[in-house]
Amino acid sequence: MAEPVKKLYRSSSNRYLAGVCGGLGDYFKIDATIVRLVFVAFALVVGGGILLYLIMWLVIPLEPEAGAPAPPAE
């Protein structure tokens, strides 16, 4: 039996701003704090962390509510 396709969503429960880091943490099964620290380090060292976060905020859909129907499969 095939495993369900894992999708990347912004977290609606584990969030400080838009849920991007919480969603990435859920997707990769790591603590969201580690993802947040990587974004901060990337922003301070390279300067692209903030821009990358904003782009991901716009591109990644918000996690569907528990009782809401799942979006259609593509």
C-alpha positions in Angstrom: 0.0 0.0 0.0 1.4 3.4 -0.9 2.0 5.9 1.8 0.1 9.2 1.6 2.0 12.1 0.0 3.5 14.4 2.6 2.7 18.0 2.0 4.4 21.2 3.3 2.1 23.5 5.1 2.6 26.6 7.3 1.7 25.5 10.9 -1.4 26.9 12.4 -0.5 25.8 15.9 3.3 26.1 16.1 3.8 29.7 15.0 5.2 33.0 16.1 4.7 35.0 12.9 3.3 33.1 9.9 4.0 29.4 10.9 6.7 28.9 8.2 9.3 27.5 10.7 6.7 25.4 12.5 5.6 23.9 9.2 9.2 23.2 8.1 9.9 21.6 11.5 6.8 19.4 11.1 7.7 18.4 7.5 11.3 17.5 8.3 10.4 16.1 11.8 12.8 18.4 13.6 12.2 21.0 16.4 10.9 24.2 15.0 13.3 26.1 17.3 16.2 24.7 15.3 14.6 25.9 12.0 14.0 29.4 13.6 17.7 29.6 14.7 18.8 28.6 11.1 16.6 31.4 9.7 18.0 34.0 12.1 21.6 32.9 11.4 21.0 33.0 7.7 19.5 36.5 8.0 22.4 37.8 10.1 25.2 36.2 8.0 23.9 36.3 4.5 21.0 38.7 4.7 18.6 36.5 2.7 16.8 34.9 5.6 14.1 37.6 5.8 13.5 37.6 2.1 13.4 33.8 2.0 10.9 33.7 4.9 8.6 36.3 3.2 8.6 34.3 0.0 7.8 31.1 1.8 5.1 32.9 3.7 3.4 33.8 0.4 4.0 30.4 -1.3 3.4 27.8 1.3 -0.4 27.3 2.1 -1.7 27.4 5.7 -2.3 24.0 7.3 -6.0 23.0 6.9 -8.1 22.9 10.0 -8.6 19.4 11.6 -12.3 19.2 10.6 -12.0 20.8 7.2 -11.9 18.7 4.1 -8.5 18.0 2.6 -7.6 19.9 -0.6 -8.0 17.9 -3.8 -5.1 15.7 -4.8 -3.2 16.9 -7.8 
